[in-house]
Amino acid sequence: MMTPLLFNLKNKKVLVVGGGKVATRRIATLFENGARIICVSLDFSHYLKKTQDEGLTLIEGSYDRNQLENIDLVVAATNSEAMNAQIKNDCKLLGIWCNRVDSPEESDFIFPSVIRRGDLTLSVCTEGASPSLTKAIVEDLSLHYDESYIERTALLRECRKRILEKKVDPQMLKDLVNYSNEALKEQLKKY
């Protein structure tokens, strides 16, 4: 069983081995969260070739254990089960967390499906049991937690900041959760 955690990946060095569809999806996720990515592959997807910039380095070639030096996180995304297992074993020896895209049960971490609404982050994962169920749950949650939560979380953040600065009754923070966005805006005028 996995433990859900949220990590700050800003400026973390991530090695992704593989350049296909799955590697590309993982790189997109890592890239949008501020990671510095080194991708090693004999071939790269069109997306990776056109996305290359200062945050993404493409190395055309084969995986070598020496590429793990100074790496914070690894994604083994080759089309070879044996190679992914080797990468995972090398990472284990060096104490580096590794995701094997072909084997969630052999991974130190996995990539859940994520819904972001401002400061609200919802992640859904069935740990590989049913990607279809994960997708259905994400669709359901996306309807309930719509784009209005971008403004809502920003308003709640600002209310919380002002209430804590003024040392107002902390119970007020709990009560604000039930306020509409318009009511939150009115509350902000009071602080």
PAVOBA-914271 format. One line per field, with one value per residue (C-alpha): x, y, z; residue in three letters; residue number from 1. Coordinates in nm, 3 decimals. Example, Ala and Ser with C-alpha at 12.3 -4.5 7.8 and 13.67 -1.06 7.14 Angstrom:
u: 1.230/1.367
v: -0.450/-0.106
w: 0.780/0.714
type: ALA/SER
seq: 1/2
end
This chain:
u: 0.000/0.129/0.124/-0.008/0.241/0.290/0.648/0.804/1.002/1.123/1.483/1.507/1.711/1.512/1.645/1.391/1.511/1.299/1.161/0.825/0.462/0.469/0.804/0.667/0.362/0.583/0.820/0.528/0.410/0.759/0.834/0.516/0.611/0.954/1.182/1.505/1.490/1.752/1.599/1.810/1.685/1.783/1.476/1.253/0.889/0.814/0.688/1.017/1.222/1.028/1.002/1.373/1.492/1.694/1.476/1.494/1.812/1.787/2.073/2.060/2.205/2.169/2.123/2.437/2.445/2.682/2.392/2.243/2.510/2.351/1.999/1.709/1.443/1.426/1.159/1.233/1.015/1.178/0.995/1.220/1.108/1.464/1.610/1.349/1.431/1.803/1.741/1.526/1.796/2.066/1.848/1.782/2.156/2.205/1.898/1.724/1.347/1.244/0.920/0.896/0.622/0.570/0.542/0.364/0.425/0.802/0.800/0.894/0.635/0.367/0.202/-0.162/-0.421/-0.438/-0.698/-0.568/-0.790/-0.565/-0.428/-0.656/-0.491/-0.689/-0.512/-0.673/-0.505/-0.609/-0.241/-0.269/-0.579/-0.810/-0.704/-1.064/-1.197/-0.935/-1.049/-1.416/-1.346/-1.140/-1.425/-1.672/-1.451/-1.381/-1.752/-1.790/-1.464/-1.495/-1.290/-1.457/-1.224/-0.932/-1.085/-1.217/-0.878/-0.717/-0.985/-0.953/-0.574/-0.604/-0.873/-0.658/-0.356/-0.549/-0.727/-0.399/-0.229/-0.509/-0.530/-0.906/-1.089/-0.942/-1.291/-1.359/-1.119/-1.332/-1.652/-1.519/-1.513/-1.891/-1.896/-1.958/-1.692/-1.896/-1.927/-1.552/-1.493/-1.712/-1.517/-1.193/-1.327/-1.367/-1.005
v: 0.000/0.345/0.652/0.966/1.253/1.581/1.676/2.004/1.907/2.256/2.228/1.859/1.659/1.376/1.111/0.963/0.663/0.618/0.860/0.716/0.800/0.704/0.877/1.185/1.195/1.158/1.428/1.666/1.616/1.659/1.957/2.145/2.098/2.258/1.955/1.966/1.661/1.455/1.212/0.928/0.731/0.599/0.772/1.058/1.142/1.442/1.630/1.581/1.695/2.022/2.082/2.076/2.385/2.469/2.248/1.941/1.779/1.501/1.253/1.024/0.695/0.403/0.403/0.381/0.355/0.654/0.871/0.835/1.058/1.361/1.252/1.299/1.086/0.835/0.719/0.390/0.416/0.192/-0.074/-0.339/-0.502/-0.623/-0.272/-0.114/-0.377/-0.300/0.074/0.008/-0.215/0.046/0.311/0.089/0.043/0.422/0.511/0.693/0.666/0.507/0.471/0.172/0.257/-0.112/-0.224/-0.010/-0.279/-0.256/0.126/0.351/0.603/0.626/0.907/0.949/1.125/1.485/1.760/2.109/2.400/2.679/2.567/2.264/1.943/1.622/1.302/0.972/0.638/0.274/0.167/0.003/-0.202/-0.016/0.285/0.299/0.345/0.614/0.797/0.771/0.909/1.196/1.286/1.282/1.493/1.739/1.812/1.871/2.064/2.297/2.600/2.815/2.647/2.841/3.162/2.989/2.861/3.200/3.375/3.125/3.163/3.542/3.520/3.277/3.505/3.810/3.626/3.487/3.829/3.994/3.704/3.672/3.367/3.065/2.909/3.166/2.975/2.663/2.856/3.017/2.682/2.699/3.052/3.119/3.301/3.622/3.587/3.528/3.852/4.034/3.880/4.007/4.362/4.322/4.229
w: 0.000/-0.095/0.128/-0.044/-0.017/-0.200/-0.285/-0.387/-0.697/-0.782/-0.903/-0.809/-1.057/-1.210/-1.446/-1.684/-1.881/-2.192/-2.447/-2.551/-2.469/-2.101/-2.042/-2.215/-1.984/-1.676/-1.801/-1.865/-1.506/-1.360/-1.583/-1.490/-1.125/-1.161/-1.179/-1.379/-1.600/-1.776/-2.022/-2.160/-2.458/-2.797/-2.941/-2.823/-2.885/-3.105/-2.796/-2.612/-2.911/-2.937/-2.557/-2.487/-2.298/-1.988/-1.766/-1.990/-2.115/-2.372/-2.392/-2.692/-2.579/-2.344/-1.968/-1.757/-1.377/-1.365/-1.484/-1.134/-0.981/-0.807/-0.909/-0.666/-0.835/-1.122/-1.363/-1.542/-1.852/-2.108/-2.305/-2.147/-1.823/-1.760/-1.809/-1.582/-1.317/-1.350/-1.313/-1.005/-0.851/-0.915/-0.752/-0.452/-0.397/-0.405/-0.198/-0.484/-0.517/-0.845/-1.037/-1.268/-1.514/-1.591/-1.228/-0.966/-0.703/-0.761/-0.751/-0.461/-0.580/-0.844/-1.036/-0.932/-1.143/-1.023/-1.023/-0.942/-0.854/-0.731/-0.397/-0.393/-0.508/-0.533/-0.626/-0.714/-0.743/-0.743/-0.726/-1.066/-0.981/-1.220/-1.427/-1.555/-1.202/-1.138/-1.451/-1.351/-1.003/-1.145/-1.381/-1.092/-0.867/-1.149/-1.173/-0.800/-0.753/-1.050/-1.154/-0.885/-0.636/-0.782/-0.649/-0.336/-0.222/-0.292/-0.085/0.200/0.198/0.226/0.497/0.695/0.667/0.787/1.070/1.202/1.177/1.374/1.620/1.570/1.709/1.522/1.510/1.240/1.013/1.041/0.979/0.660/0.482/0.455/0.308/-0.059/-0.259/-0.238/0.142/0.164/-0.028/0.224/0.511/0.360/0.376/0.754/0.814
type: MET/MET/THR/PRO/LEU/LEU/PHE/ASN/LEU/LYS/ASN/LYS/LYS/VAL/LEU/VAL/VAL/GLY/GLY/GLY/LYS/VAL/ALA/THR/ARG/ARG/ILE/ALA/THR/LEU/PHE/GLU/ASN/GLY/ALA/ARG/ILE/ILE/CYS/VAL/SER/LEU/ASP/PHE/SER/HIS/TYR/LEU/LYS/LYS/THR/GLN/ASP/GLU/GLY/LEU/THR/LEU/ILE/GLU/GLY/SER/TYR/ASP/ARG/ASN/GLN/LEU/GLU/ASN/ILE/ASP/LEU/VAL/VAL/ALA/ALA/THR/ASN/SER/GLU/ALA/MET/ASN/ALA/GLN/ILE/LYS/ASN/ASP/CYS/LYS/LEU/LEU/GLY/ILE/TRP/CYS/ASN/ARG/VAL/ASP/SER/PRO/GLU/GLU/SER/ASP/PHE/ILE/PHE/PRO/SER/VAL/ILE/ARG/ARG/GLY/ASP/LEU/THR/LEU/SER/VAL/CYS/THR/GLU/GLY/ALA/SER/PRO/SER/LEU/THR/LYS/ALA/ILE/VAL/GLU/ASP/LEU/SER/LEU/HIS/TYR/ASP/GLU/SER/TYR/ILE/GLU/ARG/THR/ALA/LEU/LEU/ARG/GLU/CYS/ARG/LYS/ARG/ILE/LEU/GLU/LYS/LYS/VAL/ASP/PRO/GLN/MET/LEU/LYS/ASP/LEU/VAL/ASN/TYR/SER/ASN/GLU/ALA/LEU/LYS/GLU/GLN/LEU/LYS/LYS/TYR
seq: 1/2/3/4/5/6/7/8/9/10/11/12/13/14/15/16/17/18/19/20/21/22/23/24/25/26/27/28/29/30/31/32/33/34/35/36/37/38/39/40/41/42/43/44/45/46/47/48/49/50/51/52/53/54/55/56/57/58/59/60/61/62/63/64/65/66/67/68/69/70/71/72/73/74/75/76/77/78/79/80/81/82/83/84/85/86/87/88/89/90/91/92/93/94/95/96/97/98/99/100/101/102/103/104/105/106/107/108/109/110/111/112/113/114/115/116/117/118/119/120/121/122/123/124/125/126/127/128/129/130/131/132/133/134/135/136/137/138/139/140/141/142/143/144/145/146/147/148/149/150/151/152/153/154/155/156/157/158/159/160/161/162/163/164/165/166/167/168/169/170/171/172/173/174/175/176/177/178/179/180/181/182/183/184/185/186/187/188/189/190/191
end
